Amino acid sequence: MSNLTVAVIGPEGYAGELGKKGTSSDITFYNLKKGEHTITFCEPSRYPERLSSLFFTLSMADRAILVVDEITASFGECVLMLDCVGITRGMLVLRNYITPEEIASFIKGTVVEKYRQVADDRTRIREELIEELAGLQEPAGATGRGAVPVDHFFPVKGVGVVVLGGVVGGAIFRHDVLRIYPTTQTAQVRSIQKHEDYVDSAGTGDRVGLALKGVEVENLDRGFVLSANPDLTSSLTMSGRASLVRYWPSPLKNEMIIHVGHWMQFLPARVAFVDNSGDWRRPLVTLRTSRDLVYFPGDRIILHYLEGGKLRVAGTMVIE
């Protein structure tokens, strides 16, 4: 079974004609199943008032559909976020007589520049994605131990605690005992569901529901990560080289408060050290977060500045 997760960035509810509505919070999910193949569409329900809603939606996606009704600051912010997250494959839907020439300067040099322009026909969009998914090679069995960043969790009578999330970095298996990062607590996987089907394992890109044994709802939080991979780590302090977006107006400063985004984590952080020598758009930075950030060494995090007005996406940083 293959799965695609597609972020739909545009008018609220645009994905309603693409799949069946599922879980809804600051992210709304729509599910489509065709034979053995599934597509998960997700929309940022609380954007633009909550930048985290946009980040979470894009952080879990393999593809993007960007619907442009008008050229606004929010459109520019979405382009920058898509570029920072690195969603290289997508569709571009231009409406209200907007032409490619009108947006060319805004998307030049970003991942969106290579998105394929398609007509505003959701039936055709759905068919094209199904055709693409059917043509994808079935992923080989993952050998690494995967991780599941938690985006939703709740108790189910007769089942226990269920968490929802997408698998990254390998595979998970029924009966695995997983650590709940950043805590030291563990839980056993009682069962795995993919689009309401019970399976024995799930790999990178699969959206899963995990029934857990040995943990209570009050011990969980969005952004926690379940994994048996010993390479996963968590820390209050992280260092690396940042890369600021081209529109960013000035160097980062010591004591500046920014928000770091990684998987389903969106945490305030203080700039503890910054070296702006050379190119100030590529400084060496040390950040201290409000609580432990969970990551694999070498992961890329997204930097946000919520006080930035119309420019809240600052750039990226690779953790050393």
N, C-alpha and C positions, 0 to 999 in steps of 0.2 A: 504494500500500500504506500503510495506517494502522497505527500502533502505539500502545499504551498501556503504560506501566510502572506497576505497582500494587504498593505496599508492603503487605505482610501482617504486621501486628503482633499477635502472639498466641502460642499454644502452638507450640513448634518443630515444623515439619513440617505445619502446618495447610494450607499451600499445595500440599502433595503431591497433593491431589485436584483441584487447579485447573489444573495443567500438568505437563509432563514435566520432570523434574529435569535441570538443566544444571550450570554451574560452581558450585562450592561452596568457600567459604573462610570468612571472617567474615561473608560475605553468601552466601546460597544462592539461586540463580535457578531458576525454573520457567517453561517456555515453552509457550505455546499458540498454535497457528496455525489459523485458520479461513478458508479461501479466500485472499483477498489481505490479510487482516487478521491482526495478531499482537498478543498480549498477553504482556508479561514480568512475572511475579510475582517479588518478591524479599523475602526474610526476613532479619532480623538474627540470624545464627546464634550470635554470641558475646555477645549482650545477655542479661542486664543486667550481666555482669561487665565488658564493654567498652562504654562509652558510644559510642565511635566507630562500633561496628557498627550501632547504631540510627541515628546521624546519617547515615552513608553510605547506608544503605538508603533513608531518607526523602529525602535530597538528590537522588536520581536519579528519584524517583517523580512521576507526574502525579496519581495517585489513591491512596487508602489504604483498607484494610480493617482496622478495629480490633476485635479479638476480646477480650471481657472475661470472664474466668473468675472473677476475684475483684478486689476493690477494695484495691489495695496501693500502696505508694510507687512501684513500677515503673509501675503504671497511670497514676498522676499524672504521672510523669516523661515517659511516652509522650505524654500529652495536651499537656504543655508543649512538647515537641519538635515535635509536629505543628503546633502553633500558631506557633512560631518559624519553622519552615521554610516555613509558609504553604500547606499542602496543604488547599485549601478544599473539595474534593469527595471524599466517601468514604462507606463503609458502616460501620455499627456493629452488631456481633453480640454480643448479651448472652446469656450462658450461666449455668448453675448457679442458675437462678431469680433472677438479678439483674434488678431492675426499672429502668426509666428514671428513676424518682423517686430511686433510691438513688445514681445517678451525676450527677444534675442539677447539684448545687452544684460538682462537680469540673470539669465541662465548660462551665459558664456563661461566656459571654464569649470562648470560644475557637472555633477553626474546627470542632472536634468537635461543638459544639452543633448545627451544621447538617447533620451527617452523617445519612444515611437509615438508620433501623433496619431490619435484614433478619433473616430467620430463619436459623438455623444449618443451612443446606442448601447445600453447596458446589456441587452440580449446578446449582441455581437461581442461585447467585451467578455462576457461570461463564457461564450463559446470559444473564443480565442484562448482564454486561460485554460479551459478544459483541454483543448487540443495541445497546448504547450505542455501541460502536465502529463498527458497521455504519452507524449513523445519523449519525456525525460527517462533516462535510464534508471531503473530501480536501484536505489543506493545499496552498495555492498554492506554486509553486516559490519557494524562499527566495532572496532576492537578496543578503543579507549573507554574509560569510565566517564560517562557523561554527567552533566549537571542540569538541574531544573530550577531556574529562578522563579520564585512564587509570585504570581500576579493576583490570584484570588484564593481564598480558603474559607471553608465553612464545615459545620457538622452535618452529617446525614444520618438520620435515624436508622439503626440496624446495620450501618456500615462503619461509622466512625468519622474521623476527620478526613476530608478530601481537599487536596490542593490542586490548583490549575496552573499550568505553565508550559513553556516550550523547552524542549531538550536542546542543549548546546554541548559541543565538545566531545561527543561520543555516544554511548548507549547506557540505558538503565534497564534493569530486569526485575520481574516479579520476584519477591522475597529478598531483594537487596536490602541490606541495612545501610541507611544513608545518614551521614552527619548533616545536621541542620545548621549551616553557617549563617551568621558568625558565632553562634552558640556552640557549646560542646555536646549538646543533646543529640541523640540519634533516634531514628524511627525506621520501622520496617515497612517495605512496600507490600501491602496486602493484595492489591490488584492494580492493573493499569488499563485505562480506557483511552482509545483514540476515536473520536467522533462516535461515541456510544458503543463501540465494539471493544470487547475484552481481548487483550493481547498479552503475550508473555514478555515482550520487550518493546522498546521504542528507541529511535535513534535521532541524531541531529536533525532539526527541522520539524519534528513531530510535535504537535500540540497534544498534551496529555492531561488526563485527570488521574491523580494517584490517590488511592485509598491507603491511609497510613495507620500503622499500629504503634502504640507507644508514645504518642504525643497528643496534647490537648490543644484546642483552638487558641486558648489564651497564651500559649507558648510560641505562636507563630506571628509573623508580620509580613506584609508585602515587601519584597526585596530580599527576604531570606532565600538561601540557595541550598538545595538538597543535592548531595553528591557523596560518592565513595572514592573520589579521585584525590589522592594525597597531594597533588600539585596545587590544588585550590588553596587559597590563603585569604586572610582578612587582616586589615590593619587600619589604624587611625591616621597613619602618616604614609604618604606615597610621594615619590619623586619621578621626574621624567622631563622630556623636552616637549613643550607645548607648541602648537601651530595655530596661530590666531587667524580668524577669517579676514579676508582682504579689506572689508569695510571697518574693521575694528580701529577706533580712533587714536588710542594711546597705549603706552606700555602697561603691563600689569604692575601692581604696586604691592609692597609688603603690607600685610594686615587686611588686604582687600577681601571681601566676602563674596565668594562665587558658589555655584551649585554644580556638583559633579554628577553626571549621569552614566550609569553602567548597568546593563540588563534592566532589572526592575527596581533599581536603586536611584534615588534622586536626593542627594544629601548636601546640606550646606557645608562649606569648607572655607578655611582661612588660608590665605597665601602666607606661609611661614617663611619662605625664602624665594627670591627671584633673581636671576642673573640675566639682565637685559643687554649685556655686552654683545657686540656684533649686531645681528638682525633682531630687533626687539620683538618682531612678530614670531620668532622662534626661540623663546627664552627657556632656560632651565628653571624648573619650578619645583618647590616642595609644598605640598598641601597637607593640612590637618583637617580631617572631617569630624563631624559631630558624633558619629558612631562608626563602627568598623565598616569599611567598604570591602566587599567580597569580590575576588577577581583571580584570574590566572596571571602569573608574571608575563609581561609583554602585551597585556590587553590594552586596548585604546579606550579612554573615557572621553566623554563630551563635557565641555566647559560652558556653563551658562551664567549670565549676569542678569539677575532679575530686576535690577534697578536701571537697566540699559534703555528703557523706553521702547523705541521701535526696533532696537537692535539688542536682543537678549541672548542670541547664540554667539558665544565668544570664540570657540574653536575646539581643539582636541588636544589630548596629551597621551603619550604612550608611557605606561608605567614600567619603570626599570625593574 
